[in-house]
């Protein structure tokens, strides 16, 4: 799984063969079929070790927000992602960045099986998240929420993938020392504002 994760991050799911993974891990090809059954299942298991930590932690945050009885803003909603994302550092070294890179790969390589896996294994958590989001932006239609979700995801993916370069620029140009938490909080402030923005009038 560690070898697969490394190659998936560097080359993507489609461009990484099982033979490349077994060569990297120094095991025989039959071991992948024995333990995982298929490449798709191996991909799911690589993501699952992050999602199994992230999704329950996020759900606990959402439950606490709901039980507080306070109105949910996009800033507090997306802010609830910070600690669960940072907790991924305990899963693997640089776990937060690795997870976002893998998630990005799944998104733009159209790994439909992963979407089915996530929606079936984390249905309750996704339901709670979507409900909280619609309460935070009642002025948006479901289709507008769909688009803003993807714009938000794109912002997060770019920030995480470019985090090393962005941190170096911030240090050199603005004397800002940025760690992963700083970057996450900055991008969350940005996407929260974008999500809550009023609809523009079409020309």
FENDA-V33050 format. One record per residue. N is the residue number from 1. SS is DSSP state (hx for helix, st for strand, lp for the rest). PHI is phi in radians with two decimals (* if undefined). OMEGA is omega in whole degrees, 0 to 359 (NA if undefined). Layout:
n->N ss->SS phi->PHI omega->OMEGA
n->N ss->SS phi->PHI omega->OMEGA
//
This chain:
n->1 ss->lp phi->* omega->179
n->2 ss->hx phi->-1.14 omega->178
n->3 ss->hx phi->-1.14 omega->179
n->4 ss->hx phi->-1.10 omega->180
n->5 ss->hx phi->-1.02 omega->180
n->6 ss->hx phi->-1.06 omega->182
n->7 ss->hx phi->-1.25 omega->177
n->8 ss->hx phi->-1.07 omega->180
n->9 ss->hx phi->-1.12 omega->185
n->10 ss->hx phi->-1.37 omega->189
n->11 ss->hx phi->-2.10 omega->182
n->12 ss->lp phi->1.59 omega->181
n->13 ss->lp phi->-1.28 omega->184
n->14 ss->lp phi->-1.15 omega->185
n->15 ss->lp phi->-1.60 omega->178
n->16 ss->lp phi->-1.92 omega->181
n->17 ss->lp phi->-1.56 omega->176
n->18 ss->hx phi->-1.08 omega->179
n->19 ss->hx phi->-1.14 omega->177
n->20 ss->hx phi->-1.14 omega->180
n->21 ss->hx phi->-1.15 omega->181
n->22 ss->hx phi->-1.16 omega->177
n->23 ss->hx phi->-1.18 omega->179
n->24 ss->hx phi->-1.11 omega->183
n->25 ss->hx phi->-1.51 omega->181
n->26 ss->lp phi->1.01 omega->175
n->27 ss->lp phi->-2.30 omega->180
n->28 ss->lp phi->-1.53 omega->185
n->29 ss->hx phi->-1.07 omega->182
n->30 ss->hx phi->-1.10 omega->182
n->31 ss->hx phi->-1.16 omega->178
n->32 ss->hx phi->-1.15 omega->179
n->33 ss->hx phi->-1.11 omega->181
n->34 ss->hx phi->-1.20 omega->185
n->35 ss->hx phi->-1.49 omega->187
n->36 ss->lp phi->-2.13 omega->177
n->37 ss->lp phi->1.55 omega->182
n->38 ss->lp phi->-2.85 omega->178
n->39 ss->hx phi->-1.13 omega->179
n->40 ss->hx phi->-1.06 omega->180
n->41 ss->hx phi->-1.20 omega->176
n->42 ss->hx phi->-1.11 omega->177
n->43 ss->hx phi->-1.02 omega->180
n->44 ss->hx phi->-1.09 omega->181
n->45 ss->hx phi->-1.20 omega->178
n->46 ss->hx phi->-1.10 omega->178
n->47 ss->hx phi->-1.26 omega->186
n->48 ss->hx phi->-1.11 omega->182
n->49 ss->hx phi->-1.22 omega->172
n->50 ss->hx phi->-1.54 omega->182
n->51 ss->hx phi->-1.10 omega->181
n->52 ss->hx phi->-1.19 omega->175
n->53 ss->hx phi->-1.66 omega->185
n->54 ss->hx phi->-1.13 omega->189
n->55 ss->hx phi->-1.16 omega->177
n->56 ss->hx phi->-1.10 omega->180
n->57 ss->hx phi->-1.14 omega->177
n->58 ss->hx phi->-1.14 omega->181
n->59 ss->hx phi->-1.09 omega->177
n->60 ss->hx phi->-1.09 omega->177
n->61 ss->hx phi->-1.11 omega->181
n->62 ss->hx phi->-1.15 omega->178
n->63 ss->hx phi->-1.09 omega->180
n->64 ss->hx phi->-1.10 omega->178
n->65 ss->hx phi->-1.12 omega->181
n->66 ss->hx phi->-1.15 omega->182
n->67 ss->hx phi->-1.26 omega->179
n->68 ss->hx phi->-1.22 omega->179
n->69 ss->lp phi->1.38 omega->180
n->70 ss->lp phi->-1.44 omega->177
n->71 ss->lp phi->-1.13 omega->182
n->72 ss->lp phi->-1.65 omega->174
n->73 ss->lp phi->-1.74 omega->178
n->74 ss->hx phi->-1.13 omega->181
n->75 ss->hx phi->-1.16 omega->179
n->76 ss->hx phi->-1.25 omega->181
n->77 ss->hx phi->-1.13 omega->180
n->78 ss->hx phi->-1.26 omega->175
n->79 ss->hx phi->-1.11 omega->179
n->80 ss->lp phi->-1.18 omega->179
n->81 ss->hx phi->-1.40 omega->190
n->82 ss->hx phi->-1.06 omega->183
n->83 ss->hx phi->-1.10 omega->177
n->84 ss->hx phi->-1.03 omega->178
n->85 ss->hx phi->-1.16 omega->180
n->86 ss->hx phi->-1.18 omega->179
n->87 ss->hx phi->-1.14 omega->179
n->88 ss->hx phi->-1.23 omega->175
n->89 ss->hx phi->-1.11 omega->180
n->90 ss->hx phi->-1.45 omega->180
n->91 ss->lp phi->-1.33 omega->180
n->92 ss->lp phi->-2.60 omega->174
n->93 ss->lp phi->-0.98 omega->183
n->94 ss->lp phi->1.02 omega->186
n->95 ss->hx phi->-1.04 omega->181
n->96 ss->hx phi->-1.10 omega->181
n->97 ss->hx phi->-1.13 omega->181
n->98 ss->hx phi->-1.08 omega->181
n->99 ss->hx phi->-1.06 omega->181
n->100 ss->hx phi->-1.12 omega->177
n->101 ss->hx phi->-1.11 omega->179
n->102 ss->hx phi->-1.12 omega->180
n->103 ss->hx phi->-1.11 omega->178
n->104 ss->hx phi->-1.13 omega->178
n->105 ss->hx phi->-1.02 omega->180
n->106 ss->hx phi->-1.08 omega->183
n->107 ss->hx phi->-1.21 omega->186
n->108 ss->hx phi->-1.58 omega->172
n->109 ss->lp phi->-1.70 omega->176
n->110 ss->lp phi->0.96 omega->177
n->111 ss->lp phi->-1.46 omega->184
n->112 ss->hx phi->-1.03 omega->181
n->113 ss->hx phi->-1.13 omega->179
n->114 ss->hx phi->-1.23 omega->177
n->115 ss->hx phi->-1.07 omega->179
n->116 ss->hx phi->-1.14 omega->179
n->117 ss->hx phi->-1.10 omega->183
n->118 ss->hx phi->-1.14 omega->182
n->119 ss->hx phi->-1.20 omega->179
n->120 ss->hx phi->-1.50 omega->183
n->121 ss->hx phi->-1.53 omega->183
n->122 ss->lp phi->-2.26 omega->183
n->123 ss->hx phi->-1.07 omega->183
n->124 ss->hx phi->-1.13 omega->181
n->125 ss->hx phi->-1.12 omega->179
n->126 ss->hx phi->-1.16 omega->178
n->127 ss->hx phi->-1.10 omega->179
n->128 ss->hx phi->-1.12 omega->180
n->129 ss->hx phi->-1.14 omega->180
n->130 ss->hx phi->-1.14 omega->178
n->131 ss->hx phi->-1.12 omega->179
n->132 ss->hx phi->-1.11 omega->180
n->133 ss->hx phi->-1.16 omega->180
n->134 ss->hx phi->-1.14 omega->176
n->135 ss->hx phi->-1.21 omega->181
n->136 ss->hx phi->-1.34 omega->181
n->137 ss->lp phi->-2.27 omega->183
n->138 ss->lp phi->-1.15 omega->180
n->139 ss->lp phi->-1.41 omega->183
n->140 ss->lp phi->-1.77 omega->175
n->141 ss->lp phi->-1.35 omega->177
n->142 ss->hx phi->-0.97 omega->180
n->143 ss->hx phi->-1.20 omega->179
n->144 ss->hx phi->-1.21 omega->176
n->145 ss->hx phi->-1.07 omega->178
n->146 ss->hx phi->-0.97 omega->182
n->147 ss->hx phi->-1.13 omega->182
n->148 ss->hx phi->-1.20 omega->174
n->149 ss->hx phi->-1.01 omega->184
n->150 ss->hx phi->-1.27 omega->174
n->151 ss->hx phi->-1.15 omega->179
n->152 ss->hx phi->-1.13 omega->180
n->153 ss->hx phi->-1.08 omega->179
n->154 ss->hx phi->-1.05 omega->178
n->155 ss->hx phi->-1.11 omega->180
n->156 ss->hx phi->-1.13 omega->182
n->157 ss->hx phi->-1.09 omega->180
n->158 ss->hx phi->-1.04 omega->182
n->159 ss->hx phi->-1.10 omega->182
n->160 ss->hx phi->-1.24 omega->180
n->161 ss->hx phi->-1.16 omega->182
n->162 ss->lp phi->-1.69 omega->189
n->163 ss->hx phi->-1.02 omega->181
n->164 ss->hx phi->-1.12 omega->180
n->165 ss->hx phi->-1.13 omega->180
n->166 ss->hx phi->-1.11 omega->179
n->167 ss->hx phi->-1.12 omega->179
n->168 ss->hx phi->-1.16 omega->178
n->169 ss->hx phi->-1.14 omega->180
n->170 ss->hx phi->-1.06 omega->179
n->171 ss->hx phi->-1.18 omega->185
n->172 ss->hx phi->-1.29 omega->187
n->173 ss->hx phi->-1.58 omega->188
n->174 ss->hx phi->-2.19 omega->180
n->175 ss->lp phi->0.97 omega->176
n->176 ss->lp phi->-1.85 omega->176
n->177 ss->lp phi->-1.59 omega->186
n->178 ss->lp phi->-1.87 omega->170
n->179 ss->lp phi->-1.88 omega->187
n->180 ss->hx phi->-1.01 omega->179
n->181 ss->hx phi->-1.12 omega->179
n->182 ss->hx phi->-1.06 omega->180
n->183 ss->hx phi->-1.13 omega->180
n->184 ss->hx phi->-1.08 omega->181
n->185 ss->hx phi->-1.13 omega->179
n->186 ss->hx phi->-1.16 omega->182
n->187 ss->hx phi->-1.22 omega->178
n->188 ss->hx phi->-1.19 omega->176
n->189 ss->hx phi->-1.04 omega->181
n->190 ss->hx phi->-1.18 omega->184
n->191 ss->hx phi->-1.27 omega->177
n->192 ss->hx phi->-1.10 omega->179
n->193 ss->hx phi->-1.15 omega->179
n->194 ss->hx phi->-1.14 omega->181
n->195 ss->hx phi->-1.15 omega->184
n->196 ss->hx phi->-1.56 omega->182
n->197 ss->lp phi->-1.08 omega->178
n->198 ss->lp phi->-1.18 omega->177
n->199 ss->lp phi->-1.19 omega->178
n->200 ss->lp phi->-1.43 omega->178
n->201 ss->lp phi->-1.44 omega->180
n->202 ss->lp phi->-1.24 omega->179
n->203 ss->lp phi->-1.53 omega->NA
//
